[in-house]
């Protein structure tokens, strides 16, 4: 499994995806692993045979489906989901050593991470005696750099990532959902035999005519066979 990225962002970017990857391949250490700059880059590299497979997050228990992920799968129909792994996330508020939570005046975080901790962030801003600026960072590596470079700036990370980057955890378990989990999928153009695996969901994509009861008729085939539909995502033909 391979992808690309700059060395500066590797420390955090590999955390969750790499954790999922290692779990999927049962801790296999001989994998040739790199990191991509974007989810789109993962699909392009698999499509062009630069890499054999890739791991991407597809949905989270707090925020639902990651925007655009199913769209990409429809644009690359030859790329299949061949495995999945669910990673539990424990988000923490982190900052430079010695920073007090009451002194924080700026929080930098990726928008998906912020969305998973929205209740905590709202309470923090309401209790603060001064304004707190919220910066939406392009990725978690950028957010970490901002917290390291500027006093009284916090970010949201997992404990292991924070400690690896020299940040101190000042509040733990700040996710809206205490059972916050992210589902990752393994993508490839060909099937492979995995050393160990958990039960997987089945992902199905289909097109419907714009007619009365089309959706009902399509979903009825699952209901009549007692097949549970966990999530339904619609994609416009204009996308």
Buried (B, 14 or more C-beta within 10 A) or exposed (E): BBBBBEEEBBBBBBBBBBBBBBBBBEEBEEBEBEBBBBBEBBBBBBBEEEBBBBBBBBBBBBBEBBEEBBEBBEBBEEBBBBBBBBBEBEBBBBBBEEBEEEBBBBBBBBEBBBBBBEEBBEEBBEEBEEEBEEBEBEBBBBBBBBBBEBEBBBBBBBBEBBBBBEBBBBBEEBBBBEEBBBBBBBBBBEEEEBEEBEEBBEBEEEEEEEEEEEEEEEEEEEEEEEEEEEEEEEBEEEE
